[in-house]
Amino acid sequence: MSICLDGITELKKLLLILDEKIDNMNDKIEKMNDKLDVICNNNKLHEEVFSECKKMSSHIDFVESVYDNMKHPLNYLCGTINNISSNNSAICNEQS
């Protein structure tokens, strides 16, 4: 009977430890949820992020446009330089 009571006592201790750990985890989850609520409900933050994303998108569009307009003349220029070059090594990389 003593072995059975010792086993029950040990199980109670383990259950108390597990309960404490679960409570700690629940507290941490609650804190994280509070932080997420602050982030998700911050309209100013959303507006700033959206504004910056629009600026970056405009910049990317500009760079792509400049590249599209300049790649053919630059390829022509590199091809001409490579043809004029007296040695066999290419000065510019050939890309189509």
Contact map, one row per residue, 1 for C-alpha under 8 A:
111110000000000000000000000000000000000000000000000000000000000000000000000000000000000000000000
111111000000000000000000000000000000000000000000000000000000000000000000000000000000000000000000
111111100000000000000000000000000000000000000000000000000000000000000000000000000000000000000000
111111110000000000000000000000000000000000000000000000000000000000000000000000000000000000000000
111111111000000000000000000000000000000000000000000000000000000000000000000000000000000000000000
011111111100000000000000000000000000000000000000000000000000000000000000000000000000000000000000
001111111110000000000000000000000000000000000000000000000000000000000000000000000000000000000000
000111111111000000000000000000000000000000000000000000000000000000000000000000000000000000000000
000011111111100000000000000000000000000000000000000000000000000000000000000000000000000000000000
000001111111110000000000000000000000000000000000000000000000000000000000000000000000000000000000
000000111111111000000000000000000000000000000000000000000000000000000000000000000000000000000000
000000011111111100000000000000000000000000000000000000000000000000000000000000000000000000000000
000000001111111110000000000000000000000000000000000000000000000000000000000000000000000000000000
000000000111111111000000000000000000000000000000000000000000000000000000000000000000000000000000
000000000011111111100000000000000000000000000000000000000000000000000000000000000000000000000000
000000000001111111110000000000000000000000000000000000000000000000000000000000000000000000000000
000000000000111111111000000000000000000000000000000000000000000000000000000000000000000000000000
000000000000011111111100000000000000000000000000000000000000000000000000000000000000000000000000
000000000000001111111110000000000000000000000000000000000000000000000000000000000000000000000000
000000000000000111111111000000000000000000000000000000000000000000000000000000000000000000000000
000000000000000011111111100000000000000000000000000000000000000000000000000000000000000000000000
000000000000000001111111110000000000000000000000000000000000000000000000000000000000000000000000
000000000000000000111111111000000000000000000000000000000000000000000000000000000000000000000000
000000000000000000011111111100000000000000000000000000000000000000000000000000000000000000000000
000000000000000000001111111110000000000000000000000000000000000000000000000000000000000000000000
000000000000000000000111111111000000000000000000000000000000000000000000000000000000000000000000
000000000000000000000011111111100000000000000000000000000000000000000000000000000000000000000000
000000000000000000000001111111110000000000000000000000000000000000000000000000000000000000000000
000000000000000000000000111111111000000000000000000000000000000000000000000000000000000000000000
000000000000000000000000011111111100000000000000000000000000000000000000000000000000000000000000
000000000000000000000000001111111110000000000000000000000000000000000000000000000000000000000000
000000000000000000000000000111111111000000000000000000000000000000000000000000000000000000000000
000000000000000000000000000011111111100000000000000000000000000000000000000000000000000000000000
000000000000000000000000000001111111110000000000000000000000000000000000000000000000000000000000
000000000000000000000000000000111111111000000000000000000000000000000000000000000000000000000000
000000000000000000000000000000011111111100000000000000000000000000000000000000000000000000000000
000000000000000000000000000000001111111110000000000000000000000000000000000000000000000000000000
000000000000000000000000000000000111111111000000000000000000000000000000000000000000000000000000
000000000000000000000000000000000011111111001000000000000000000000000000000000000000000000000000
000000000000000000000000000000000001111111100000000000000000000000000000000000000000000000000000
000000000000000000000000000000000000111111100000000000000000000000000000000000000000000000000000
000000000000000000000000000000000000011111111100000000000000000000000000000000000000000000000000
000000000000000000000000000000000000000111111110000000000000000000000000000000000000000000000000
000000000000000000000000000000000000000001111111000000000000000000000000000000000000000000000000
000000000000000000000000000000000000001001111111100000000000000000000000000000000000000000000000
000000000000000000000000000000000000000001111111110000000000000000000000000000000000000000000000
000000000000000000000000000000000000000000111111111000000000000000000000000000000000000000000000
000000000000000000000000000000000000000000011111111100000000000000000000000000000000000000000000
000000000000000000000000000000000000000000001111111110000000000000000000000000000000000000000000
000000000000000000000000000000000000000000000111111111000000000000000000000000000000000000000000
000000000000000000000000000000000000000000000011111111100000000000000000000000000000000000000000
000000000000000000000000000000000000000000000001111111110000000000000000000000000000000000000000
000000000000000000000000000000000000000000000000111111111000000000000000000000000000000000000000
000000000000000000000000000000000000000000000000011111111100000000000000000000000000000000000000
000000000000000000000000000000000000000000000000001111111110000000000000000000000000000000000000
000000000000000000000000000000000000000000000000000111111111000000000000000000000000000000000000
000000000000000000000000000000000000000000000000000011111111100000000000000000000000000000000000
000000000000000000000000000000000000000000000000000001111111110000000000000000000000000000000000
000000000000000000000000000000000000000000000000000000111111111000000000000000000000000000000000
000000000000000000000000000000000000000000000000000000011111111100000000000000000000000000000000
000000000000000000000000000000000000000000000000000000001111111110000000000000000000000000000000
000000000000000000000000000000000000000000000000000000000111111111000000000000000000000000000000
000000000000000000000000000000000000000000000000000000000011111111100000000000000000000000000000
000000000000000000000000000000000000000000000000000000000001111111110000000000000000000000000000
000000000000000000000000000000000000000000000000000000000000111111111000000000000000000000000000
000000000000000000000000000000000000000000000000000000000000011111111100000000000000000000000000
000000000000000000000000000000000000000000000000000000000000001111111110000000000000000000000000
000000000000000000000000000000000000000000000000000000000000000111111111000000000000000000000000
000000000000000000000000000000000000000000000000000000000000000011111111100000000000000000000000
000000000000000000000000000000000000000000000000000000000000000001111111110000000000000000000000
000000000000000000000000000000000000000000000000000000000000000000111111111000000000000000000000
000000000000000000000000000000000000000000000000000000000000000000011111111100000000000000000000
000000000000000000000000000000000000000000000000000000000000000000001111111110000000000000000000
000000000000000000000000000000000000000000000000000000000000000000000111111111000000000000000000
000000000000000000000000000000000000000000000000000000000000000000000011111111100000000000000111
000000000000000000000000000000000000000000000000000000000000000000000001111111110000000000000000
000000000000000000000000000000000000000000000000000000000000000000000000111111111000000000000000
000000000000000000000000000000000000000000000000000000000000000000000000011111111100000000111100
000000000000000000000000000000000000000000000000000000000000000000000000001111111110000000010100
000000000000000000000000000000000000000000000000000000000000000000000000000111111111000000000000
000000000000000000000000000000000000000000000000000000000000000000000000000011111111100000110000
000000000000000000000000000000000000000000000000000000000000000000000000000001111111100001110000
000000000000000000000000000000000000000000000000000000000000000000000000000000111111100000000000
000000000000000000000000000000000000000000000000000000000000000000000000000000011111110000000000
000000000000000000000000000000000000000000000000000000000000000000000000000000001111111101100000
000000000000000000000000000000000000000000000000000000000000000000000000000000000001111100000000
000000000000000000000000000000000000000000000000000000000000000000000000000000000000111111000000
000000000000000000000000000000000000000000000000000000000000000000000000000000000000111111000000
000000000000000000000000000000000000000000000000000000000000000000000000000000000000001111100000
000000000000000000000000000000000000000000000000000000000000000000000000000000000100101111111000
000000000000000000000000000000000000000000000000000000000000000000000000000001001100100011111000
000000000000000000000000000000000000000000000000000000000000000000000000000001101100000001111100
000000000000000000000000000000000000000000000000000000000000000000000000000001000000000001111110
000000000000000000000000000000000000000000000000000000000000000000000000001001100000000000011111
000000000000000000000000000000000000000000000000000000000000000000000000001000000000000000001111
000000000000000000000000000000000000000000000000000000000000000000000000001000000000000000000111
